[in-house]
Amino acid sequence: MSTTSARRSRARLAPAGPVTHGTPRRVLLLLAVLLGALAGMQTVAAGSLTPTVWPPAGLAAGLYLTTPPRRRPHVVGALLGLLVLAHLLDGAGGRVSLGLAVSTVLGAVVTETLLVARRPDGRARLRDQGDVSRMIGAIAVGSAVAGAGWVATLLLTGGPVESTWRVALAAAGAHAAAAVVLVPLFLDKLEFQALASTGERAVQLALTVGTTVAVFVPTDLPQLIFAVMPMFTWHAFRGSLRESMVVLVVVAVVSTTLTTAGLGPVAAAGALLDLPPEVSLGVLQLFLLDCGLILLPLSVMVTQQRVATACAEQERETMIRLVDAATGTAVVATAADGTVTLFNPGAAAVFGRRADEVVGCRPDALFTEAELRRHADAVGAAPVFADICRASVAQGVRDAHWRVRRGEEERILRMTLTAVPDSVGGLTGYLATAEDVTDRERAHRSLLATLEAEREAVERLSSLERTKTELVATVSHELRTPITSILGFAEVLEDGDVGELTGPQRAVLTRISSNSRRLSALVEDLLMLSSVEEATVRLQVESLDLRDVVARAAAAVVDCVPERSLDVALHLPPGPVVLGGDAGKLERAVTNLVSNALKFTPDGGAVTVAVEPGADEHVVVVSDTGIGIAQEEQAHLFTRFFRSAEANLRAIQGTGLGLSIVQAIVELHGGRVGVDSAPGVGTTVTVVLPLVMPSVLSSAVPLGAPASGPAGGGEGLAVLPA
């Protein structure tokens, strides 16, 4: 469908807006009611008990239907006045005129009420067969009410009782005929352009009017009256709904005019059979009812079908556009027998085939026999694409990777198969959508290979790390015994048990002892870290006074550097600082901190060690005025064997294990370590320890103040000698 035709279809599908009339149009309709009533009086034969209803009854119903609710009381009053006036002019009495006018208006009100009942928007429509049924029912009830009103008027004004049934039938039929012919013009309906050309529609109208005249002029051929019916079918299928309604009005006017003139089979039958005037006129009304009940449902149904067809065409066009626009996705549709019905540009690009080469053929040629056999074996089907589709959909295997060859290159497609059902659930074919995932699959395989290589590298590194750790632990264990022996024999020599030493000999021995102790400390550090990594550290948890631990550690370190000129201060609270922990491990952690502070603080500087008790946790602070640590290096302070650039530059001794061990010990106690440092300003290390270790809450020794006081107690401030 072209763009122009698509725009035309959208215009056709636009529903007609609500039929509402302004004041000028309502005045014109009121005038039409009056003139119609006066003209209709000419159709009523002398002596007829049926009042004038064509066309005022239909016009009154249409006017009331299209009048806004707030204006309806005025319209009802105007209708009553005009209809009373028309009957008075026709010579009817006052009471008869009022009764007939009230009956006509009441029938119109009932018809409108039923047409809009249970509609949220309060609009009367004629868009589908349900609306047609509702209109017929509303007109039938409204006509019955109008007929009852005419009968009541007849009885109350002294009319013949024996004619009651004829009046009821004739009046209701006349009202119904007028409403069926005229009310549809006032309903909200779908507009759809006629299929017939302007010339054909002109011929339709001329033939319909001509046929009506030809039928209603002769008086001796009553069977010809049915010749008009096929014309309505022609209008319904080839014309528009509105034009069909206009044609119905024209036929009604022509047939009524000719019958009033005494022509046609209806007038002849009345005279021939000596029928009462209201019965003779009822035959004409029955003819008009038949015409309306044939034309309107058929025309509405045809319009519905045209609208549905246009919607389907628009949806199909939209789908085709979407499919054609999906150049990156192959879309292939097949009929139930497997022949290709759709092959979009994306499929042409993926398979390397033109649509005119594939449409109408089976898609098996798009794949190799080996590929068809591979998928057929997977679902237990014959190696035919249609059978594979059928078996795959039945088993729920909708997604699969297919290999196709495009030139000399093999490509991988991710294809999804879907069954396409018809409106009753039957199978009309299959839809296959495919995407070229060759590059993605290659990237995926490359990623998997990279991840596998990285995993193997990590495993090798982990293995090397374990080997290194085991080697360090083994070497450390092996070194511990000889170093202990060296230290033992050095002490024997220092004590003079094997003879007095000369000055040079004692100096050499002092250096041997010092280096042996350094080596022994390194071995202990390595063994400690190895235990932490292997999770084999065992804490001897007891209730302890943190003051004692800190005091012993500070004193031991300071005693080892008597030659340094440093101001070392120890601040301890006067009362016990009790917590649960391993005294030996905590003393080692504090020893490492104080040792680092002394080591990295030049002579003339100061080192301060303080204990700060708290309600839930205690704090140990070791600060110095040493060389400090650069900001960018502080993130690596707790990494094993890490040494700052400044320490390496100044050749300060150390292994880079001290802070690692401190962190391990503190975390084993459920605590944390923090460092604040600046180059040239100094470093402050803060250790926070909980009163009770979380890991030993259930087995911790009850805490209590130890019997011994803190080392170096006094006033809580001890200044150790430099």
C-alpha positions in Angstrom: 0.0 0.0 0.0 1.4 3.4 -0.9 1.8 6.3 1.4 -1.0 8.2 -0.3 -3.4 5.2 0.1 -2.4 4.8 3.7 -3.3 8.5 4.4 -6.6 7.9 2.5 -7.4 4.9 4.7 -6.7 6.8 7.8 -9.2 9.5 6.6 -11.8 6.8 6.0 -11.4 5.3 9.4 -12.1 8.6 11.2 -15.4 8.2 13.0 -18.0 10.9 12.4 -18.2 13.3 15.3 -21.2 13.6 17.5 -24.2 15.0 15.7 -25.1 18.1 17.6 -27.1 21.0 16.3 -26.8 24.7 17.2 -29.8 27.0 17.7 -30.2 27.9 14.0 -30.2 24.2 12.9 -32.7 23.4 15.7 -35.0 26.2 14.5 -34.7 24.8 10.9 -35.6 21.3 12.2 -38.6 22.6 14.1 -39.7 24.4 10.9 -39.2 21.1 9.1 -41.4 19.3 11.7 -44.2 21.8 11.1 -44.0 21.7 7.3 -43.6 17.9 7.4 -46.7 17.6 9.5 -48.7 19.9 7.2 -47.5 18.0 4.1 -48.0 14.7 5.8 -51.7 15.5 6.3 -52.1 15.2 2.6 -51.2 11.5 2.9 -54.0 10.7 5.4 -57.2 9.6 3.6 -60.5 11.0 4.5 -62.0 9.1 7.5 -58.7 7.7 8.6 -58.3 7.4 12.3 -54.4 7.5 12.0 -52.9 10.9 12.5 -50.2 12.5 10.5 -46.8 10.8 11.4 -44.7 11.0 8.3 -42.3 12.6 8.5 -42.8 14.6 11.8 -42.4 11.6 14.1 -38.9 10.8 12.7 -37.8 14.4 12.6 -39.0 15.0 16.2 -37.1 11.9 17.4 -33.9 13.1 15.6 -34.2 16.6 16.9 -34.7 15.5 20.5 -31.8 13.0 20.1 -29.3 15.7 19.0 -30.4 18.5 21.4 -28.1 19.0 24.5 -29.9 18.0 27.7 -30.1 21.6 29.0 -32.0 22.6 25.9 -34.4 19.7 25.7 -37.3 21.2 27.8 -37.5 24.1 25.3 -37.4 21.7 22.3 -40.2 19.6 23.8 -42.3 22.7 24.3 -41.7 23.8 20.8 -42.5 20.4 19.3 -45.7 20.2 21.3 -46.8 23.6 20.1 -46.0 23.0 16.5 -47.6 19.6 16.4 -50.7 21.0 18.1 -50.8 23.8 15.6 -50.5 21.4 12.7 -53.4 19.3 13.9 -55.6 22.3 14.6 -54.9 23.6 11.1 -56.0 20.1 9.8 -59.3 20.6 11.6 -58.7 18.4 14.7 -60.2 19.4 18.0 -58.1 20.9 20.8 -58.0 17.8 23.0 -57.3 15.5 20.0 -54.5 17.8 18.8 -52.9 17.9 22.2 -53.1 14.1 22.7 -51.6 13.3 19.3 -48.8 15.8 19.9 -48.0 14.5 23.3 -48.0 10.9 22.0 -45.6 11.8 19.2 -43.1 13.6 21.5 -43.3 10.9 24.2 -42.4 8.3 21.6 -39.4 10.4 20.6 -38.3 10.8 24.2 -38.6 7.0 24.9 -36.6 6.2 21.7 -33.8 8.6 22.7 -33.7 7.3 26.3 -33.2 3.7 25.2 -30.6 4.6 22.5 -28.3 6.2 25.1 -29.1 3.9 28.0 -25.9 2.5 29.7 -23.6 4.5 27.5 -21.0 6.4 29.6 -20.7 9.2 27.1 -24.4 9.4 26.5 -24.0 9.2 22.7 -26.3 7.2 20.4 -24.3 5.3 17.8 -24.8 3.3 14.7 -21.4 1.6 14.2 -21.9 -2.1 14.5 -24.7 -4.7 14.6 -25.2 -4.3 18.3 -26.0 -0.6 17.7 -28.4 -1.6 14.9 -30.2 -4.0 17.3 -30.3 -1.3 20.0 -31.8 1.2 17.5 -34.5 -1.2 16.3 -35.4 -2.1 19.9 -35.6 1.6 20.9 -37.7 2.5 17.9 -40.0 -0.4 18.5 -40.6 0.6 22.2 -40.9 4.2 21.3 -43.4 3.4 18.6 -45.5 1.2 20.9 -45.6 4.1 23.4 -46.7 6.5 20.7 -49.4 4.0 19.5 -50.7 3.6 23.0 -50.9 7.4 23.3 -52.9 7.6 20.1 -55.3 4.9 21.3 -55.7 6.7 24.7 -56.4 9.9 22.8 -59.0 8.2 20.7 -60.7 6.7 23.7 -60.7 9.9 25.7 -62.1 12.0 22.9 -65.0 9.6 22.2 -63.6 7.8 19.2 -65.0 4.4 18.1 -63.8 1.6 20.4 -64.1 -1.1 17.8 -61.3 0.6 15.8 -58.8 0.6 18.7 -56.6 -2.2 17.5 -56.4 -0.8 14.0 -55.4 2.6 15.3 -52.8 1.1 17.6 -51.2 -1.0 14.9 -51.4 1.7 12.2 -50.1 4.5 14.5 -47.2 2.4 15.9 -46.3 1.2 12.4 -46.4 4.7 11.0 -44.2 6.0 13.9 -41.8 3.1 13.4 -41.5 3.7 9.7 -40.8 7.4 10.1 -38.2 6.7 12.8 -36.4 3.9 10.9 -36.1 6.1 7.8 -35.0 9.3 9.5 -33.5 8.6 13.0 -30.3 6.9 11.5 -29.4 10.3 9.9 -28.9 11.7 13.4 -26.8 8.9 14.9 -23.0 8.9 15.4 -21.7 6.5 12.8 -18.5 5.4 11.0 -17.8 7.2 7.7 -16.1 5.3 5.0 -15.5 6.4 1.4 -17.8 4.6 -1.1 -16.2 2.0 -3.2 -18.2 3.1 -6.2 -17.1 6.0 -8.3 -19.1 9.2 -8.5 -20.5 8.1 -11.9 -21.6 4.7 -10.6 -23.2 6.3 -7.5 -25.2 8.7 -9.8 -26.4 5.7 -11.8 -27.3 3.9 -8.6 -29.4 6.8 -7.4 -31.1 7.3 -10.8 -31.9 3.6 -11.1 -33.2 3.4 -7.5 -35.5 6.4 -8.0 -36.6 5.2 -11.4 -37.3 1.7 -10.1 -39.4 3.2 -7.2 -41.4 5.3 -9.6 -41.9 2.4 -12.0 -43.1 0.2 -9.1 -45.5 2.8 -7.6 -47.1 4.1 -10.8 -48.8 0.9 -12.1 -51.8 -0.2 -10.1 -52.2 -3.7 -11.3 -48.7 -5.1 -10.6 -48.3 -5.3 -6.8 -45.5 -7.9 -7.0 -43.2 -5.3 -8.5 -42.9 -3.6 -5.2 -40.1 -6.0 -4.3 -38.0 -4.8 -7.3 -36.7 -2.0 -5.1 -35.0 -4.3 -2.6 -32.0 -5.3 -4.8 -31.1 -1.7 -5.2 -30.5 -1.3 -1.5 -28.1 -4.2 -1.6 -26.2 -2.5 -4.4 -26.0 0.7 -2.3 -24.9 -1.2 0.8 -22.0 -2.9 -0.9 -20.8 -0.1 -3.2 -21.9 3.1 -1.6 -21.3 4.7 1.8 -23.5 4.3 4.9 -24.7 8.0 4.8 -25.6 7.8 1.1 -27.6 4.6 1.8 -29.6 6.5 4.4 -30.3 9.4 2.0 -31.4 6.9 -0.6 -33.8 5.4 1.9 -35.3 8.8 2.6 -35.7 9.5 -1.2 -37.5 6.1 -1.7 -39.8 6.9 1.2 -40.7 10.3 -0.1 -41.3 9.1 -3.7 -43.3 6.1 -2.6 -45.4 8.1 -0.2 -46.0 10.9 -2.7 -47.1 8.5 -5.4 -49.3 6.5 -3.0 -51.0 9.7 -1.8 -51.7 10.5 -5.5 -53.6 7.3 -5.7 -51.0 5.5 -7.8 -49.2 2.3 -7.2 -50.0 -1.1 -5.8 -50.7 0.1 -2.2 -53.4 2.6 -3.3 -54.9 0.0 -5.7 -55.0 -2.7 -3.0 -56.9 -0.4 -0.7 -59.5 0.4 -3.2 -59.7 -3.1 -4.5 -60.1 -4.8 -1.1 -62.0 -1.9 0.4 -59.5 -1.6 3.2 -59.9 1.0 6.0 -57.6 4.0 5.2 -55.3 3.4 8.2 -54.8 -0.2 7.1 -54.1 0.8 3.5 -51.6 3.3 4.7 -50.1 0.6 7.0 -49.1 -1.4 3.9 -47.0 1.5 2.7 -45.4 1.9 6.2 -44.7 -1.8 6.3 -42.9 -1.5 2.9 -40.7 1.4 4.3 -39.9 -0.7 7.4 -38.8 -3.6 5.3 -36.6 -1.3 3.2 -35.0 0.2 6.3 -34.5 -3.2 8.1 -32.8 -4.6 4.9 -30.7 -1.6 4.1 -29.4 -0.4 7.5 -28.1 -3.7 9.0 -26.5 -4.7 5.6 -24.9 -1.2 5.1 -23.6 -1.1 8.7 -22.2 -4.6 8.4 -20.4 -3.8 5.1 -19.0 -0.6 6.6 -17.7 -2.6 9.6 -16.0 -5.0 7.2 -14.4 -2.2 5.2 -13.2 -0.5 8.4 -11.8 -3.9 9.7 -10.2 -4.5 6.3 -8.6 -1.0 6.3 -7.3 -1.5 9.8 -5.8 -4.9 8.8 -4.2 -3.3 5.8 -2.7 -0.5 7.9 -1.5 -3.0 10.4 0.0 -5.2 7.6 1.6 -2.1 6.1 3.1 -1.1 9.4 4.3 -4.7 10.0 5.9 -4.8 6.6 7.6 -1.5 7.2 8.9 -2.6 10.6 10.1 -5.9 9.1 11.8 -4.1 6.2 13.4 -1.6 8.5 14.9 -4.4 10.7 17.9 -4.7 8.4 20.0 -6.2 11.2 17.5 -9.0 11.8 16.6 -11.7 9.3 12.8 -12.3 9.3 11.6 -15.3 7.3 7.9 -16.4 7.2 6.7 -19.7 5.8 3.4 -21.2 5.1 2.2 -24.4 6.8 3.8 -26.4 3.9 7.1 -24.7 4.4 7.2 -22.4 1.4 8.6 -19.0 2.1 6.1 -16.1 2.1 8.2 -13.3 3.6 12.0 -12.7 3.2 12.9 -9.2 4.5 16.1 -7.2 3.6 17.7 -8.4 6.8 17.3 -12.0 5.7 18.8 -11.1 2.3 21.8 -9.6 4.0 22.3 -12.5 6.4 21.8 -15.3 3.9 23.2 -13.6 0.8 20.1 -14.3 -1.3 17.6 -12.0 -2.9 13.9 -12.1 -1.8 12.7 -13.0 -5.3 15.0 -16.1 -5.3 13.6 -17.4 -2.0 9.9 -16.4 -1.8 7.7 -19.2 -3.0 10.5 -21.8 -2.5 11.4 -24.0 0.5 14.1 -22.5 2.8 16.1 -25.8 2.9 18.4 -24.4 0.3 19.6 -21.8 2.7 21.3 -24.4 4.9 23.7 -27.3 4.3 22.5 -30.8 4.5 24.7 -31.4 7.5 23.2 -28.5 9.4 19.7 -29.6 8.6 20.5 -33.1 9.8 22.1 -31.8 13.0 19.0 -29.9 14.0 16.7 -32.7 12.8 18.5 -35.2 15.0 18.3 -32.8 18.0 14.4 -32.7 17.8 13.8 -36.1 16.2 12.5 -34.9 12.9 13.2 -35.3 9.2 16.0 -33.1 7.8 13.5 -30.7 6.3 13.1 -27.2 7.6 9.3 -27.3 7.9 9.5 -30.6 9.9 12.3 -29.1 12.1 10.1 -26.1 12.8 7.1 -28.2 13.6 9.1 -30.5 16.0 11.0 -27.6 17.6 7.9 -25.6 18.4 6.1 -28.7 19.7 9.0 -29.5 22.0 9.5 -25.9 23.1 12.9 -25.6 21.5 12.5 -22.2 20.0 16.1 -20.8 20.1 19.0 -22.5 18.5 22.3 -21.6 16.7 22.4 -22.3 13.0 25.4 -22.3 10.8 25.2 -20.9 7.3 27.7 -20.3 4.6 27.9 -16.9 2.9 30.4 -17.2 0.2 33.5 -18.9 1.6 32.8 -17.7 5.2 30.7 -19.6 7.7 28.4 -17.5 9.9 26.6 -18.3 13.1 22.9 -17.3 13.4 20.8 -17.3 16.6 17.4 -18.2 15.2 14.0 -18.1 17.0 11.1 -20.2 15.7 7.5 -19.3 16.3 4.3 -20.9 15.2 1.8 -18.5 13.5 -1.8 -19.4 14.4 -5.0 -18.3 12.6 -8.1 -16.8 14.2 -9.4 -20.2 15.3 -6.1 -21.6 16.6 -5.1 -23.5 13.5 -1.6 -23.3 12.1 -0.9 -21.0 9.2 2.9 -21.2 9.1 6.0 -20.4 11.0 8.0 -17.2 11.7 11.8 -17.5 11.9 13.8 -14.5 13.2 17.6 -14.8 13.0 20.5 -12.6 14.1 24.1 -12.9 13.0 26.0 -13.6 16.2 29.3 -14.7 14.6 31.3 -11.8 16.0 29.6 -12.1 19.3 30.3 -15.8 19.5 33.9 -15.2 18.6 34.2 -12.5 21.2 32.6 -14.9 23.7 35.0 -17.7 22.9 37.9 -15.3 23.1 36.6 -14.0 26.5 36.3 -17.6 27.8 39.8 -18.4 26.6 41.1 -15.2 28.3 39.3 -16.0 31.5 40.6 -19.6 31.5 44.1 -18.2 30.9 43.7 -15.8 33.8 42.3 -18.6 36.0 45.3 -20.7 35.3 47.6 -17.7 35.9 45.9 -17.1 39.3 46.2 -20.7 40.2 49.9 -20.6 39.3 50.4 -17.4 41.3 48.5 -19.0 44.2 50.6 -22.0 44.0 53.8 -19.9 43.9 52.5 -17.9 46.9 51.8 -21.1 48.8 55.3 -22.4 47.9 56.8 -19.2 49.0 54.9 -19.2 52.3 55.8 -22.8 52.9 59.4 -22.0 52.1 59.6 -19.0 54.4 57.9 -21.0 57.2 60.3 -23.9 56.7 63.4 -21.8 56.5 62.2 -19.7 59.5 61.7 -22.9 61.5 65.1 -24.2 60.4 66.8 -20.9 61.3 65.2 -20.6 64.7 67.4 -23.4 66.3 70.8 -22.2 65.1 70.0 -18.6 65.9 69.0 -19.7 69.4 72.3 -21.5 69.7 74.3 -18.5 68.5 72.5 -16.3 71.0 73.1 -18.8 73.8 76.8 -19.2 73.1 77.1 -15.4 72.7 75.7 -15.0 76.2 78.2 -17.6 77.5 81.0 -15.6 76.0 79.7 -12.3 77.3 79.5 -13.8 80.8 83.2 -14.8 80.7 82.4 -18.4 81.3 85.2 -19.4 78.8 87.6 -16.7 79.7 87.9 -12.9 79.7 87.4 -11.1 76.4 89.6 -8.3 75.1 88.0 -5.0 74.1 88.0 -5.8 70.4 86.7 -9.3 71.1 83.8 -7.9 73.1 82.9 -5.4 70.4 82.7 -8.2 67.8 80.6 -10.3 70.2 78.3 -7.3 70.8 77.8 -7.0 67.0 77.2 -10.8 66.7 74.5 -10.6 69.5 72.8 -7.6 68.0 72.5 -9.1 64.5 71.5 -12.4 65.9 68.6 -10.8 67.8 67.6 -8.9 64.7 67.6 -12.2 62.8 65.7 -13.9 65.5 63.1 -11.1 65.5 62.7 -11.5 61.7 62.2 -15.2 62.0 59.6 -14.7 64.7 57.8 -12.1 62.4 57.8 -14.5 59.5 56.5 -17.4 61.6 53.8 -15.1 63.0 52.6 -14.0 59.5 52.7 -17.6 58.3 50.4 -18.6 61.2 48.0 -15.8 60.4 47.8 -16.8 56.7 47.2 -20.4 57.6 44.7 -19.4 60.3 46.6 -21.4 62.9 47.2 -18.6 65.4 46.0 -19.4 68.9 45.3 -16.6 71.3 45.8 -17.2 75.0 42.8 -15.0 76.1 42.8 -13.7 79.6 41.8 -10.7 81.6 44.6 -8.2 81.5 45.5 -4.6 82.3 46.4 -2.8 79.1 48.6 -0.5 81.1 50.9 -3.3 82.0 51.1 -4.5 78.4 52.0 -1.1 77.0 54.4 -0.3 79.8 56.4 -3.5 79.3 56.5 -3.1 75.6 57.7 0.5 75.8 60.4 -0.2 78.4 61.7 -3.2 76.5 62.2 -1.2 73.3 63.6 1.9 75.0 66.2 -0.2 76.8 67.5 -1.5 73.5 68.4 1.9 72.3 70.1 3.6 75.2 72.4 5.6 72.9 69.5 7.5 71.2 68.7 11.1 72.2 64.9 11.1 72.2 62.2 12.3 74.5 60.0 9.3 75.1 56.8 9.8 77.2 54.4 7.2 78.5 50.9 8.4 79.5 48.9 5.8 81.5 45.6 6.4 83.3 45.7 6.0 87.1 43.1 3.2 87.2 43.2 -0.3 85.6 42.4 -0.6 81.9 40.9 -4.1 81.8 40.1 -6.1 78.6 40.2 -9.7 77.4 43.1 -10.6 75.1 46.4 -12.3 74.6 48.9 -10.3 76.6 51.9 -11.6 74.7 50.5 -10.9 71.3 49.3 -7.4 72.3 52.7 -6.6 73.8 54.4 -7.6 70.6 52.1 -5.3 68.6 52.8 -2.4 70.9 56.5 -3.2 70.7 56.5 -3.0 66.9 54.7 0.3 67.0 57.1 1.9 69.5 60.1 0.4 67.7 58.9 2.0 64.4 58.4 5.3 66.2 61.9 5.2 67.7 63.5 4.0 64.4 62.0 6.7 62.2 62.4 9.6 64.6 65.8 11.4 64.4 67.6 12.3 67.6 66.1 15.3 69.3 62.6 14.2 68.5 59.8 12.9 70.7 57.9 9.7 71.0 54.7 9.5 73.0 52.8 6.3 74.0 49.4 6.7 75.6 46.5 4.6 76.8 43.0 6.0 76.6 40.3 4.0 78.4 36.7 3.9 77.1 33.3 2.5 78.0 33.2 -0.2 75.2 36.7 0.0 73.8 40.2 1.1 74.8 42.7 3.0 72.6 46.5 2.9 72.4 48.1 5.8 70.7 51.8 5.9 69.6 52.9 9.1 68.0 56.2 10.6 67.0 57.8 13.6 65.4 59.7 11.6 62.9 60.2 11.7 59.1 56.5 10.9 58.4 55.0 9.0 55.5 53.9 10.4 52.1 50.1 10.4 51.5 50.4 8.2 48.4 52.3 5.5 50.3 50.0 5.3 53.3 47.6 2.9 51.5 50.5 0.3 51.3 51.6 0.6 55.0 50.1 -2.8 56.0 51.4 -4.7 53.0 54.1 -7.2 53.8 57.7 -6.1 53.2 56.6 -2.6 52.2 59.1 0.1 53.0 58.6 3.8 52.3 60.8 5.6 49.8 62.2 7.8 52.5 63.2 4.8 54.7 65.0 3.2 51.8 66.7 6.5 51.0 68.0 6.9 54.6 68.9 3.2 54.8 66.9 2.8 57.9 67.0 -0.9 59.0 63.7 -2.9 58.8 61.9 -5.6 57.0 58.6 -4.0 56.4 56.7 -6.6 58.4 56.1 -4.7 61.6 52.8 -3.0 60.7 51.5 -6.1 59.0 52.0 -8.0 62.2 50.3 -5.2 64.2 47.3 -5.3 62.0 47.0 -9.1 62.2 47.2 -9.1 66.0 44.7 -6.2 66.4 42.2 -7.7 64.0 42.5 -11.1 65.8 41.3 -9.2 68.9 38.4 -7.6 67.0 40.1 -4.2 66.9 41.3 -1.8 64.2 44.4 0.2 63.3 44.5 3.7 61.9 47.5 5.8 60.7 47.7 9.6 60.4 51.0 10.9 59.0 52.6 13.8 57.1 56.2 14.0 55.8 58.4 16.1 58.1 55.7 16.3 60.8 55.5 12.8 62.2 53.2 9.8 62.5 50.4 8.8 64.8 49.2 5.2 65.0 45.9 4.5 66.8 45.0 1.0 67.9 41.4 0.5 69.1 40.6 -2.7 71.1 37.2 -3.9 72.3 36.8 -4.8 75.9 35.7 -8.3 74.9 36.9 -10.1 71.8 33.8 -11.0 69.6 35.3 -14.4 68.7 35.6 -15.5 72.3 32.4 -14.0 73.8 31.2 -17.4 74.9 34.5 -18.5 76.4 36.2 -15.3 77.6 37.6 -15.2 81.1 35.5 -12.9 83.3 37.1 -9.6 83.4 38.4 -8.1 86.6 41.1 -5.8 87.7 44.5 -7.6 88.1 46.2 -7.5 91.4 49.4 -5.8 90.2 49.5 -2.1 89.4 50.8 -0.6 86.2 54.5 -0.5 85.5 55.8 3.0 86.0 52.5 4.1 87.6 53.0 7.1 89.8 50.9 10.0 88.6 50.0 8.3 85.4 52.9 9.9 83.4 56.3 8.1 83.2 59.2 9.7 81.3 61.5 7.0 80.2 65.2 7.8 80.0 66.5 8.7 76.6 
